[in-house]
Amino acid sequence: MDFFKYIHAVGTGEKGNRDLSLEEAKDMMEQTLNRTAYDEQIAAFLLGWRLKPETIDEFRGVVEVCDGFIKKRAVPNSIELGYPFDGKVNNPFIFPLVAKIFKNSELNLVVVGDDLAPAKKGITLKETATSLKLDENIYYFDRADFFKEMHDLTPLRMRLGLRTGLNTIEKLTNVSLSDYAITGIFHKPFVQKYVDVFSHRYKRLALIQGNEGTPELFSKGRLWIADGNKVEEIIVDPEYYGINYTKSWEKITLSESLEQTNNPSDEFLKLARLNAAVFLFVAQKAASIEEAYEMLNG
């Protein structure tokens, strides 16, 4: 279809805007990834789509099309960690420490990285993963290798400079065909959106109020576990486990981030252990977070 039809659907104002059907969303995304639409048209649509805002059917259509482009490689016994691509600004990544704690847990971690995307100007997972010697139980996938079409949209998105619907759907790629997945959210209203779009793709999906939108818990927050359409909410508080880590509110550099990961404080190690316990619980390796935490301290 003419791509202008989709711009018109999201860019004519409150009275003129309309939602795309599932099939229209699929066609829009195919044209976007194949770059058969002009860059200016793609940018115009992405901006209008965010403001409209997006619907579940639209997200489902986009995800379905992305599946057809992604080159998947199964990682047995794994949990996919869905990170945003705009990086972390104030705190280091904790997943490398979690992997070390997991060495005897028979659970693999899957992470995906790429170049920086809008809107934060943070330290990317790719910068971190490629600057460290990762343990064997971390499987790092670079999006430029397995989903080049989405990777190639990054310069356009950076020129736009704003978050779009792609920020929402791109964190969970299912590149590893993992049974389990966890991703971070900022706002509770997004819980049901993620459940409706992604829960059927995994045996168990979890959402967490993680640090800077990541699946990493640095302070008291909520964890949502989706088993089908049933969603359970759990409060996770590091202080309950005797952890007194103080997260940073100041911008850090890549070298400072790597230093904290390579030479962690005792409290940061405890926090990593709690995150590991959360992942074990999500992956059904323990009946509760408390049980998993005790296992890791045993």
Secondary structure, DSSP 8 states (H G I E B T S, - for coil): --THHHHHHHSS-TTT-----HHHHHHHHHHHHHT-S-HHHHHHHHHHHHHS---HHHHHHHHHHHHHH------SSEEEEE--TT-BSSS---HHHHHHHGGGTT-EEEEEE-S--SS---B-HHHHHTTS---TTEEEEEHHHH-HHHHTTHHHHHHH-S--HHHHHTT---TT--SEEEEE-SSTHHHHHHHHHHGGGSSEEEEE--GGGSS---SSEEEEEEETTEEEEEEE-GGGGT-------S---HHHHHHHHHS--HHHHHHHHHHHHHHHHHTTSSSSHHHHHHHHT-
